[in-house]
Amino acid sequence: MVDVADKLAYFRAITGLEDPGLCTEILQAHDWDLELAISSFTSNHTDNHPFSSSSTATATATTTTAVGPSNATIHRSDSTSIAPAGAPPPGLAWKIITLPISVISGSLGLISGAVGFGLWAAGGVLSYSLGFIGLGSNSGRGGDSSAQLVTVSAASREAMEFVAQFERDYGSGSSSRPNFVGEGFMDALTRSRNTFKLLFVYLHSPDHLDTPAFCEGTLCSEVLSAFVNENFVAWGGSIRGSEGFKMSNSLKASRFPFCAIVMPSTNQRIALLQQVEGPKSPEEMLMILQRVLEESAPVLLTARLEAEERTTNMRLREEQDAAYRAALEADQARERQQREEKERLEREAAEAERKCKEEEEAKDRAAREAAEKDAALARLRQEKALSLGAEPEKGPDVTQVLVRFPTGERKERRFHSAATIQSLYDYVDSLGYLNVENYSLVTNFPRVVYGTDKVSLSLKEAGLHPQASLFVELN
């Protein structure tokens, strides 16, 4: 009887029917299939009570869509409009959808479900926490009342798998695509609330014939994807996945491709601003999104202003608290400063003495190193000068070389045409005009850099015979 009582209590909470006998008859007529009974009830009441967005001077009626934990079926009832006071409501009719946000595992489904249903029946409000509750497709038919748990991590994993698959199928070689967030629907809804943006929802039907063309031609068009990425938080899910399937039932997706624009509301609800069913061109989608964005601007602006006001008030309180704490700590700070000042002076005196000693040692060490370096350079220049040998006399096998330095100085010397480029570097080093070691010998016309890869070439092989003009280029 626990299973029957749970289903009866849940059916009453969702449909709003107070007569337990009538609820029992409806469930019995549908063989206690909770999904089928709620769908049948909501379909009949939808036909008899069409959605109306007209408002009167006293109240504005909209359609409330309550999503239950079994398979996100929908019940419609009247509720007040979410449009803020003083702001004109959007031209389109908004549907308010109550989301399931509690997590009831399979092992605790019966106990937690009974407690939850009691709260719903007593208070008339669906109370949930974090995540979706789902009864499996065989729940009512097989007699198993355990609830399918969809944890936050599972929802995020499912969203990330969808994003990865979408990019593999439609994003290769193109950066024009909606930036679907890799997180569960509730996290995406929270993100849209925190960024004061609408939530763009795309339900992906992989087997539908229009899906590839819609994804490639419309969703991944440069203009539409840029508009969505700039103005919306985008969330997508495959109807093959648990959360995508639940959202397709919640939003009553009857045709694919299916898109929807929603925004967070109050009391764990979302406002369904627009449904787009069937294939659409990028231009049609863009017109729809622009219209919804314009009509929703007053609500988003009001939400942003209220959030900024709350932030300002919180900052003021924090500043007041900080000032109060600072006043209490002032005396302690002064005592601490006096103590620290005394310690600091002692440390500075010791540090100054240590630094003075280190500076003297560093000067001595630098002087020794400079002297050693100068001596080493002098020896190196002398060795390179000796390695050049005597300057040859002019002749057919002798090359006249002119070297220009960055300072403007010019030096000339004759070399045997068989001498290597390395001999030119040794000659420049032996002159001691440069204080750097990294430089190159370069000709201007044509420009040729005689770097380390050419030092083994002879002057004749390098094209520098019978005469050459080179300049020193610092690297």
C-alpha positions in Angstrom: 0.0 0.0 0.0 2.9 2.3 0.4 3.5 2.5 -3.4 -0.2 3.2 -4.0 -0.4 5.8 -1.3 2.7 7.5 -2.6 1.3 7.6 -6.2 -2.1 8.9 -4.9 -0.5 11.6 -2.8 1.8 12.7 -5.7 -1.1 12.7 -8.2 -3.1 14.9 -5.8 -0.2 17.3 -5.3 0.5 17.7 -9.0 -3.1 17.9 -10.3 -4.5 19.9 -7.4 -7.5 17.5 -7.0 -8.8 17.3 -3.5 -11.1 14.3 -3.9 -9.1 11.2 -3.1 -11.9 9.0 -4.6 -11.7 10.8 -7.9 -7.9 10.6 -8.0 -8.1 6.8 -7.2 -10.5 6.3 -10.1 -8.3 8.2 -12.5 -5.2 6.2 -11.5 -7.1 2.9 -11.6 -8.4 3.8 -15.1 -4.8 4.1 -16.2 -3.7 0.9 -14.4 -1.8 3.0 -11.8 0.5 4.4 -14.4 1.4 7.7 -12.9 3.0 9.1 -16.0 0.0 8.2 -18.2 -2.5 9.4 -15.7 -0.9 12.9 -15.3 -0.4 13.3 -19.1 -4.0 12.4 -19.7 -5.3 14.7 -17.0 -3.2 17.7 -18.2 -4.1 17.1 -21.8 -7.8 17.2 -21.1 -7.5 20.3 -18.9 -5.3 22.0 -21.5 -8.0 21.5 -24.1 -10.7 22.9 -21.8 -8.6 25.8 -20.4 -6.4 27.4 -23.1 -3.5 29.5 -22.1 -4.3 33.2 -21.7 -1.9 36.0 -21.3 -4.4 38.8 -20.9 -4.2 40.9 -17.8 -6.8 42.8 -15.8 -6.4 45.8 -13.5 -6.1 43.5 -10.4 -4.1 40.5 -11.5 -2.3 38.9 -14.4 -2.9 35.2 -15.1 -0.3 33.0 -16.7 0.1 29.3 -17.1 2.0 27.4 -14.4 3.7 24.2 -15.5 4.6 22.0 -12.6 7.2 19.3 -13.3 7.0 16.2 -11.2 9.7 13.9 -10.2 8.6 10.9 -12.2 9.2 11.9 -15.8 8.7 15.7 -15.9 5.1 15.6 -17.0 3.3 18.9 -16.9 0.3 20.3 -15.1 -1.2 23.7 -15.8 -2.8 25.9 -13.2 -3.2 29.6 -12.7 -0.6 31.7 -10.9 0.4 35.3 -10.8 2.6 36.7 -13.5 6.3 37.1 -12.8 6.6 40.4 -14.5 7.7 43.0 -11.9 5.4 45.7 -10.7 5.7 48.9 -12.7 7.3 47.1 -15.7 5.1 46.2 -18.7 4.9 42.5 -19.2 6.4 41.1 -22.4 4.1 40.7 -25.4 4.5 37.0 -25.5 2.8 34.7 -22.9 5.2 33.4 -20.3 4.8 29.9 -19.0 5.9 29.3 -15.4 7.5 25.9 -15.0 8.2 24.5 -11.5 11.3 22.4 -11.6 12.0 19.3 -9.6 15.1 20.1 -7.5 15.2 17.4 -4.8 17.4 14.3 -4.8 15.8 11.1 -3.7 17.9 8.0 -4.2 16.4 4.6 -5.0 17.1 3.1 -1.6 15.4 6.0 0.2 12.7 6.7 -2.4 9.8 5.3 -0.5 10.6 7.0 2.9 11.7 10.3 1.5 9.0 10.3 -1.1 6.3 9.8 1.5 7.7 12.7 3.6 8.0 14.9 0.5 4.4 14.2 -0.6 3.1 15.0 2.9 4.8 18.4 2.8 3.4 19.1 -0.7 -0.1 18.1 0.3 0.1 20.1 3.6 1.7 23.3 2.2 0.6 23.1 -1.4 4.1 23.9 -2.5 6.6 21.5 -4.2 9.7 21.5 -2.0 12.9 20.1 -3.6 16.7 20.2 -3.3 19.5 19.9 -5.9 19.0 17.8 -9.0 16.2 15.9 -10.8 14.0 13.1 -9.5 13.1 10.6 -12.2 10.9 7.5 -12.2 12.2 5.1 -14.8 10.2 4.3 -17.9 9.1 1.1 -16.2 8.2 2.7 -12.9 4.4 2.6 -13.0 4.2 -0.4 -15.4 6.5 -2.7 -13.5 5.4 -1.8 -10.0 8.8 -0.5 -9.0 8.4 2.8 -7.2 12.1 3.5 -6.6 13.2 6.9 -7.9 16.0 7.1 -10.5 18.7 9.4 -9.0 20.4 11.9 -11.2 23.2 13.4 -9.2 24.8 16.7 -9.9 27.9 15.0 -11.2 25.9 12.8 -13.5 24.0 15.8 -14.9 27.3 17.6 -15.5 28.9 14.5 -17.1 25.9 14.1 -19.4 26.1 17.8 -20.4 29.8 17.6 -21.1 29.3 14.5 -23.2 26.7 16.3 -25.3 29.0 19.3 -25.8 31.9 17.0 -26.9 29.6 15.1 -29.2 28.2 18.3 -30.7 31.6 19.7 -31.4 32.7 16.4 -33.0 29.7 16.3 -35.2 29.3 20.0 -36.1 32.2 22.0 -34.8 35.2 20.5 -36.7 37.0 23.2 -38.6 34.6 26.0 -37.5 34.6 28.3 -34.5 31.0 29.4 -35.1 28.8 27.4 -32.7 26.9 28.1 -29.5 29.1 27.8 -26.4 27.0 25.2 -24.6 27.9 25.0 -21.0 29.2 21.7 -19.7 27.0 21.5 -16.7 23.6 20.3 -15.6 20.5 22.3 -16.4 20.1 23.6 -12.8 23.7 24.8 -12.8 23.2 26.5 -16.2 20.0 28.1 -14.8 22.0 29.4 -11.9 24.6 30.7 -14.2 22.0 32.6 -16.2 20.6 34.1 -13.0 24.0 35.2 -11.8 24.9 36.8 -15.2 21.4 38.3 -15.7 21.0 36.5 -19.0 18.3 34.4 -20.5 18.9 30.6 -20.9 18.9 29.3 -24.4 17.9 25.6 -24.3 18.5 23.2 -27.2 17.1 19.7 -27.1 19.0 17.5 -29.5 17.2 14.6 -31.3 20.0 12.7 -33.0 17.7 10.5 -35.1 15.5 13.3 -36.5 16.0 13.9 -40.2 16.1 17.7 -39.8 18.7 17.7 -37.0 21.9 17.7 -39.1 20.8 20.5 -41.4 19.5 22.6 -38.5 22.7 22.2 -36.4 25.0 22.9 -39.3 23.0 25.6 -41.1 21.3 27.4 -38.2 22.9 26.8 -34.8 26.4 26.9 -36.2 25.8 29.9 -38.5 28.2 32.7 -37.6 25.6 35.4 -37.0 23.3 33.3 -34.9 26.0 31.6 -32.8 27.6 35.0 -32.1 24.3 36.5 -31.0 23.5 33.5 -28.7 27.0 33.5 -27.2 26.8 37.3 -26.5 23.3 37.5 -25.1 22.4 34.1 -23.7 23.7 31.3 -21.5 23.4 28.2 -23.8 22.5 24.7 -22.5 22.0 21.7 -24.7 21.0 18.1 -24.0 20.3 15.0 -26.0 16.8 13.5 -25.5 18.7 10.1 -25.3 20.1 11.3 -22.0 18.3 11.3 -18.7 18.2 15.1 -18.2 17.5 15.9 -21.9 14.6 13.5 -21.8 13.1 15.0 -18.7 13.4 18.5 -20.1 11.7 17.4 -23.3 8.8 16.2 -21.2 8.8 19.3 -19.0 8.8 21.6 -22.0 6.3 19.4 -24.0 8.6 19.2 -27.0 6.4 17.8 -29.8 8.6 18.6 -32.8 12.3 18.6 -33.5 14.6 20.4 -33.7 13.4 22.0 -30.5 14.7 25.2 -28.8 13.4 27.2 -25.9 14.2 30.4 -24.1 13.7 30.4 -20.3 14.7 32.5 -17.4 14.8 31.8 -13.6 11.7 32.8 -11.7 10.8 32.5 -8.0 9.9 29.5 -5.8 12.1 27.1 -7.8 10.4 28.0 -11.0 11.4 28.9 -14.5 9.6 31.2 -16.9 9.3 29.6 -20.4 9.4 32.7 -22.7 9.5 31.0 -26.1 9.4 27.6 -27.8 10.8 27.1 -31.2 9.8 23.8 -32.8 10.8 22.5 -36.2 13.5 23.6 -38.5 14.2 27.3 -38.8 16.6 29.4 -40.8 19.2 31.5 -39.1 17.3 34.7 -39.9 14.0 33.3 -38.4 15.8 32.2 -35.3 17.6 35.5 -35.0 14.3 37.5 -35.3 12.7 35.3 -32.6 15.6 35.6 -30.2 15.9 39.4 -30.7 12.2 39.8 -30.0 12.3 37.7 -26.8 15.4 39.6 -25.7 13.8 42.9 -26.2 10.6 41.9 -24.4 12.5 40.5 -21.5 14.8 43.4 -21.1 12.7 45.2 -18.4 12.7 42.0 -16.2 16.4 41.5 -16.6 17.1 45.1 -15.9 15.0 45.1 -12.8 16.8 41.9 -11.6 20.2 43.5 -12.3 19.3 46.7 -10.4 18.0 44.7 -7.4 21.1 42.6 -7.3 23.3 45.7 -7.5 21.3 47.3 -4.7 21.8 44.2 -2.5 25.5 44.2 -3.3 25.7 47.8 -2.4 23.9 47.3 0.9 26.1 44.3 1.7 29.2 46.2 0.9 28.1 49.1 3.2 27.4 46.7 6.0 30.8 45.1 5.5 32.5 48.5 5.5 30.7 49.4 8.7 31.7 46.2 10.3 35.3 46.7 9.2 35.4 50.2 10.6 34.0 48.9 13.9 36.6 46.2 14.1 39.4 48.6 13.2 38.4 50.9 16.1 38.5 48.0 18.5 41.9 46.9 17.3 43.4 50.4 17.2 44.9 50.3 20.7 46.3 46.8 20.2 47.7 47.9 16.9 49.5 50.9 18.4 51.1 48.8 21.1 52.1 46.3 18.5 53.6 49.0 16.3 55.7 50.3 19.1 57.1 46.9 19.9 57.6 46.1 16.2 59.3 49.5 15.7 61.8 48.8 18.4 62.5 45.4 17.0 62.7 46.9 13.5 65.4 49.4 14.5 67.5 46.7 16.1 67.1 44.5 13.0 68.0 47.4 10.7 71.1 48.2 12.6 72.3 44.6 12.4 71.2 44.5 8.8 73.1 47.7 7.9 76.3 46.4 9.5 75.9 43.1 7.6 75.3 44.8 4.3 78.2 47.1 4.7 80.5 44.1 5.3 78.9 42.3 2.3 79.3 45.3 0.1 83.0 45.6 0.9 83.5 42.0 0.2 81.5 42.3 -3.0 83.6 45.2 -4.2 86.8 43.3 -3.6 85.4 40.2 -5.3 84.2 42.3 -8.3 87.5 44.0 -8.6 89.3 40.7 -8.6 86.9 39.2 -11.2 87.2 42.3 -13.4 90.9 42.1 -13.3 90.9 38.4 -14.1 88.4 38.9 -16.9 90.5 41.7 -18.4 93.6 39.6 -18.2 91.8 36.7 -19.8 90.5 38.9 -22.6 93.9 40.3 -23.2 95.4 36.8 -23.4 92.6 35.8 -25.7 93.2 38.8 -28.0 96.9 38.1 -28.0 96.4 34.5 -28.8 94.0 35.3 -31.7 96.4 37.9 -33.0 99.2 35.4 -33.0 97.0 32.8 -34.7 96.5 35.2 -37.6 100.1 35.3 -38.4 101.8 38.1 -40.4 99.6 40.1 -42.8 100.3 38.9 -46.3 101.5 41.1 -49.1 99.2 42.0 -52.0 98.8 39.4 -54.6 96.3 37.3 -56.7 95.6 35.0 -53.8 95.3 37.7 -51.2 91.9 39.2 -50.1 91.5 42.8 -49.0 89.0 42.9 -46.1 87.4 46.1 -44.7 85.5 45.8 -41.4 83.1 48.5 -40.1 82.3 48.7 -36.4 79.0 50.0 -34.9 81.0 52.9 -33.5 81.9 54.0 -37.0 85.5 52.9 -36.9 86.9 51.0 -39.9 89.7 48.5 -40.0 91.4 46.9 -43.0 93.6 43.9 -43.3 94.8 41.4 -46.0 94.1 37.7 -45.7 95.0 34.7 -47.8 92.0 33.7 -49.9 92.3 30.3 -48.4 91.8 31.7 -44.8 88.5 30.9 -43.2 85.7 33.1 -42.0 86.8 32.2 -38.5 90.0 34.1 -39.2 87.9 37.3 -39.7 86.2 36.7 -36.3 89.6 36.2 -34.7 90.8 39.4 -36.3 87.8 41.4 -34.9 88.3 39.9 -31.5 92.0 40.7 -31.5 91.3 44.4 -32.0 89.4 44.6 -28.7 86.9 47.2 -30.0 83.8 45.2 -28.8 82.7 44.5 -25.3 80.3 41.8 -26.4 80.8 38.2 -27.5 77.7 37.7 -29.5 77.9 39.4 -32.9 77.9 38.5 -36.6 79.8 39.6 -39.7 77.5 40.8 -42.5 77.7 42.0 -46.0 75.2 44.6 -47.3 74.9 44.0 -51.0 73.8 41.3 -51.2 73.0 40.9 -47.5 74.7 37.8 -46.2 75.2 36.8 -42.6 78.4 34.9 -42.1 77.3 33.1 -38.9 78.5 30.1 -37.1 77.3 27.9 -39.9 79.8 29.4 -42.3 82.9 29.9 -40.2 84.7 27.0 -41.8 84.3 28.3 -45.3 87.4 30.0 -47.0 87.1 33.6 -48.1 87.2 32.4 -51.7 84.5 29.8 -51.1 82.3 32.4 -49.3 82.6 34.8 -52.3 84.7 37.4 -50.4 87.7 37.3 -52.8 89.5 39.4 -54.0 88.0 42.0 -51.7 85.2 42.3 -49.2 83.5 44.9 -47.1 81.8 43.7 -43.9 80.2 45.3 -40.9 79.8 44.1 -37.4 76.1 43.4 -36.4 75.5 43.0 -32.7 73.1 40.2 -31.9 
